[in-house]
Each structure stands twice: as C-alpha cells, then as structure tokens.
Amino acid sequence: MKETLYTIPLNDAVNANDECPFCFIEREVEQDLLDFVLGSGSSYMESDIRDATDKAGFCREHFKKMFDYGNTLGNAWILKTHYRKMNREMTEQFKNFTPNKSSFMDKMKKPAGHRNQISMWVEEKEKSCYICNRFADTYERYMDTFFFMYKKDDDFRNRIKNSKGFCLHHFGDLCEASETRLNDKEKKEFYAAMFELMEKNMARLQEDVDWLVEKFDYRNKDADWKNSKDAVQRGMQKLKGGYPADPVYKMNK
C-alpha cells in the first residue's frame, strides 16, 4: 500500500520493533504536544491556544511533564490565565453551594444521588486535560488507520502478526475498537491471530524476567544475559504501557 501522511507514523511505529507500536505513537504524539504547548513556537502566547488550555486545564501527569520540560516562562503564562479562570469558577461554585441535608442513614453509608457539588466540580476539573484531550482525538484516528491498513495491506497485516505484539493497555483499546471497525468474519480472524500473538509475547517477557532473576544467582554470574538486561522496563511496559526507562523529555533550547 502506498504510504500517506496517515500511514507513515503507524508504519514507523511497527518498523521500530517495539514492545507496542501504540506506545511508540503515544510517546511521539505526546512529545509533539508538549513542543506545541511550550516549545519555541510560543503557542502559549496565542490567545486562542491559551483560551483552550484555560478551559481544559491539565492533569497531574501532564503538569509534571510540563514542569520537567523546562520552560518556566511558558508554564507561568499558562498558569497565570488558568488561575484567573479557576478562581472565578471556584468563587461561583462557593456562592451557589448548599450543603446536603444529612439523615441518620446518610451518616451510616454513602447515599446514591447525594454527591457533594464542590467535590463534583473538582472531579470534573481533574478529568479534564488539554494534552489528554488532544491525544485522544489523534489516537482515535490512528485506531481507524490501523484497522484500515490491517484489512487492506497484506504486508502491514503480516508485520503485525510477526511483531512483538502490544502492551496490555493498548491491546484492550484495540479489542474495543475492533467491535466497530471489523465485521463478524474479520473479527474471527483478527482475534485468533491477536490472541496467539499476545500469548507468545507475554510468555517471551515472562521468560526474560525469569532469567533476569536467575542471573542474580551467583551460580549464573558467567552465564549469558540473553535478552534479560532490559527485562524490567520492557516487562513493565508490556503490562501497563509507556516507557519506564525513558529520560525526562525537555525543551530543545
């Protein structure tokens, strides 16, 4: 299949021979978004971008990554206007707050339907993140592209079947997405191939981790490490996704 702007990143991810091509894509997209929000292009100085970041805010994980990125002024500009919006909203929430009336039974157990409105407002804010939202939109397009290529491109399908599989996190997303991207016949073939792929590669990771443990036995000190030297970070990635051994991503000054 001829490569397009949509298929090139996915082909690159598969060709990287990583533990999970979607982890590879997630890292690339997230770093691009950090560059967009805080990089030398100074998107944070654009009023429409800061309107969007003010509205969505950022989750704890991405605030930490933004801090690590290293642009103090950019982070300060983003926080400056976001704080103004948050403080206005908080004052309005406090003004309209009325405590729930508690009965004896309410004190004995948490009643359904009687949520505290301030905690609900905080929960809503914690769920919202500009980078997470942008990534989610991009991720959906990559899911569409994956299944389009899997159905139409024999070479791509074969490379997937001979790959190292996926992390469990992204494999779950892949199975969920297949429900609306494949017909019944396609699902049967897809699940059979993917289950075999995942079982084989989860077993491979288990063997790597097992051998890493054995290497710490003095009797094996001169034995070959095989593929176990980086088994911890790959084992963690396979179970939860991401790259535990990655260095902090910083601004390219």
N, C-alpha and C positions, 0 to 999 in steps of 0.2 A: 504493500500500500504506500502511495506517495505521501511523504511527510507534510504536515501542515503546522501552523502555529499552535494548534490544539494538541497534535500528536507528538511533537518533538519532546516536550518535557516528560511525557509519560514514557516514551522510548528511552530517553536518557536515564530515567529512574530505573527501568527494568535492566538496562545495559550496565548499570552500576553494580549489579550482582550483590545487592544489599540484602539484609535480612527481611526488608519490607520496602517495596517501591513507594508505598504511600507515606511511610516515614520520611523517605528521601524527598518526596514532593512537599510534605508538610514543612520540613526544615527550610527548603528553598523558598516557599511562599512566605513563611513567617519572617525570614530574614529580609526578603524583599519589602514586606510591610513595615518592618522596623526601619529600614532605609527610607521608605516613603514618609513615614510619620516623623522621623527625627533626623534623617540624613542631610547631606549637604544641599539638597534641593529646597530645604526650608519649607516644606509643606505646612508645618505648624504655624507659619506666618500668614498663610492664606485663610481669609475669614471663613470661606465655605468649608474648608477642612476642619478648622477649629470648631465651627458650629456642629459638625458631625461628631468630633471627639468629645465636645462638651455634652452632647446629648447621650452618646453611648457610654462614655467613660471607658475604663479599662479594668480587667480582672486583676486579682492579686499576682498571678503568674506573669502577666504581661507588664504590669507596673515594675516588677522585679527585673524583667528583661530590658525594659526601657531604661531603668536606672543603670544596669550593667552596661548598656550600650554606650553611655559616656557623654551624652550631650546635655550638660547641666542647664544651659540657657533654653534649649528646646523643651526639655521637661518642665522647666519653670513656667514658660509661656503657656504650655498645655494646662498645667495645674492652675495657673492664675485665673483663666476664664472658666475653667471647670469648677473651681471652688465657688466662684460667684453664682453659677447656676445651682450648684448643690445647696449652698446656703439659702438661696431664695426658696428652693423647693422644700428644704428642711423646715424653714420658718412657716411656710404654708401648711405643711403637714402638722406641725405642732399646734398651729392656730385652729385647725379643724379636728384635732384629736379629742375623742371622748373615750375614756376607759370603759371596757366592757364590764357590765354588772356581773358579779360572781355569786353563784349559788353554792350551797354546801357541796353538791355533786361536782361542780366545776373545780372545786379545790381538791377533790379526790382523784379526778382524771382530766386529761386534756379534752375539752369538748370539741367535736367536729363543728365547723362552721362559725367558731368564735375566735378567729385569728386576731391578733393584735395588729392594728393598722400601721403602726410605726414599724414593727418588725417585717410586715409585708412590703412596705416601701423599701426598707433596707435590703430585703431579699431580692426585690426586683432590680435594684441597683447592682447588687453583687453578681447577678446573672448576665448583666449587660457589659459588653466589651467591644470596642471598635475593631480591634485586631481579630478577635474571635469571630465577629460577625462577618468581616471581610473574607476571612479564611473559609468560613462555612459556605459562602456563596461560590468561591473558587473551587472548593472541594467537591461540591455537587457537580460542577462542570467536568471535573476530572473523572468522577464516577460515570457520568454519561459517556465520556470519551473512552474510558476503559472498556465498557461493555460494547460500545460501537466497534472498537478495534478487536475485541475478543471474538465477536461474531463475524467480522468482515475480513480480518487479516490473519491468514494461516500462520505466518511467521511469528506474529505477536503472540498468538494463542500458544504456539509451541514453546516459545521462550518463557511464557508464564508457567507452563506445565513443567518446564525443566529448571525453574528458578528455585530460590531458597524459600519461596512462599511469602507469607505475610506475618506481621505481628498479630496477636490475637485481637487487639483493639481494632485495627483496621480490617481484619478478616470479618469481624462481626458486622462492621459497616458494609462490607462487600456483600455479605449474605443478605442483609436487609435490602440493599439496593437492587439485588438480583430479582427480588419479588416483583418489581415494576419495570425491569429492563429486559427480562427474558420470558419467553413463552414456556409452556409446560415441558415440551420436548427439550428445549435448550437448558432448562433448569436441571433436568435429569442428568444430562451430560456434564454440565458445569459442576454440580455438587459432587458427582462421582470423582471427577478429576481433582477438584479442590480439596476434598476430604483426604484423598490419598496423598496429595502434595503436603498438606498440613501435618498429617500423621508422620510422614517421613522426615520432615524438617524439625518438628518438635522433638522427635526421637534423636535426631542429629545433635540438637542443642543439649539434650539431656546427657548424651554421651560425652560431649565436650566438657560440660560442667563436672560430670563424674570423674573424668580423667584429670581435670584441674585439681580436684580434691586429692586424688591419688598421688599427684606429683609432689604434694607436700609431705608425703610419707618418705622418710629417709631412704627406704629401700628403692625408691624410684627416682632418686635425685639425678641419676645419669641417664634416665630414660628420655626418649623424645617427647617434646611437649605436644606433638601432633597439632591439632587445631585449637588447643585449650588456652593459649596465653591471654586471649581477649574474651574468654567464655563468659565472664561475669557481665560485662556490658552488653554483649550480644544476647545473653540469656535474659537479662532484664528487659532489653528492647523487645525480644520476641513475645514476652508476656504482656507488656504494657505499652509498647511503642516508644518512640523518641530515641535520643542518643545520650545515654548517661555519661559517656566519656567525652562528650563534646566540650571544647573550651567555651568560655563566655563569648558571645557574639558582640563585638564592639564596633563603634563608628570608625570608618576608614577616613582618618583625618588627612 
